[in-house]
């Protein structure tokens, strides 16, 4: 079962760009882009927590399973 990354959906809901998220989370745009496109092999819990904090959401709002 593939894991679906809904980061682009949350960014659109929050009217935030990937660049802005990158600055607020402290990750490079490249790393966030890899996550956003689903090409990441994994994500650290502290990274997921930081993204959720900035986007004011829960991990289940970003990660889903098909």
Secondary structure, 3 states (H helix, E strand, C coil): CCEEECHHHHHHHCCCCHHHHHHHHCCCHHHHHHHHCCCCCCCCHHHHHHHHHHHCCCHHHHEEEC
